[in-house]
């Protein structure tokens, strides 16, 4: 079972200011494209966070379409609503979505599946709320064994903070196996339309900023001392310095997996 946690408004803003442009923004239009979102459609963004996928979907569906972002965390929704009051935002559990059967044409979930206590139930809920012929689009990340930079980075943090941090940070990579994803979609009555494996980058101003962002955007911020934080940053600068350019900016490689499946 993955760890479910709530964050503060300040942490949600940090997530939106740092984590979204550093990582999530590049995958949002890819997920929208993989799920074949079209003008005029109704789209649900499940576990929307601060709304990066919802915004990408709106750019495609246009004013004739409908976009709803749903998240369990009120702070995430507050940041999302402040930035885009023109979109719909709803608090809701991905495993018990507060929407009617067949209410949407497409349901999307970016980087959220690994946070759910029962991912199969969440995928089944996404299938329930899309109309027959509609699509469910999922994006997650390959396992740590396939991540050339984040694998060693998680090892580094665990050395400083103990196995609990490894369990927390390891969550992100826990549903990266394509066969496992296809089993989830098949069990929900969905048929594969397309799968993609895409190597991208997580861009940060410095190697140390990788550690800062990871710590400040997760419960680690409240679980470690300033001294431990400083040690993690220093060691991260050494570890990820190989990905830095002359200005010090780093582009850390990261592999994502995307799946689109159709409701029969």
HELIX and SHEET records of a PDB file:
HELIX    1   1 UNK A    9  UNK A   14  1                                   6    
HELIX    2   2 UNK A   15  UNK A   24  3                                  10    
HELIX    3   3 UNK A   25  UNK A   34  1                                  10    
HELIX    4   4 UNK A   52  UNK A   61  1                                  10    
HELIX    5   5 UNK A   74  UNK A   83  1                                  10    
HELIX    6   6 UNK A  113  UNK A  115  5                                   3    
HELIX    7   7 UNK A  119  UNK A  129  1                                  11    
HELIX    8   8 UNK A  144  UNK A  146  5                                   3    
HELIX    9   9 UNK A  150  UNK A  161  1                                  12    
HELIX   10  10 UNK A  163  UNK A  170  1                                   8    
HELIX   11  11 UNK A  171  UNK A  173  5                                   3    
HELIX   12  12 UNK A  178  UNK A  187  1                                  10    
HELIX   13  13 UNK A  207  UNK A  216  1                                  10    
HELIX   14  14 UNK A  219  UNK A  222  5                                   4    
HELIX   15  15 UNK A  226  UNK A  240  1                                  15    
HELIX   16  16 UNK A  241  UNK A  243  5                                   3    
SHEET    1   A 7 UNK A  88  UNK A  91  0                                        
SHEET    2   A 7 UNK A  66  UNK A  71  1                                        
SHEET    3   A 7 UNK A  42  UNK A  46  1                                        
SHEET    4   A 7 UNK A 104  UNK A 110  1                                        
SHEET    5   A 7 UNK A 130  UNK A 141  1                                        
SHEET    6   A 7 UNK A 250  UNK A 263 -1                                        
SHEET    7   A 7 UNK A 190  UNK A 204 -1                                        
END                                                                             
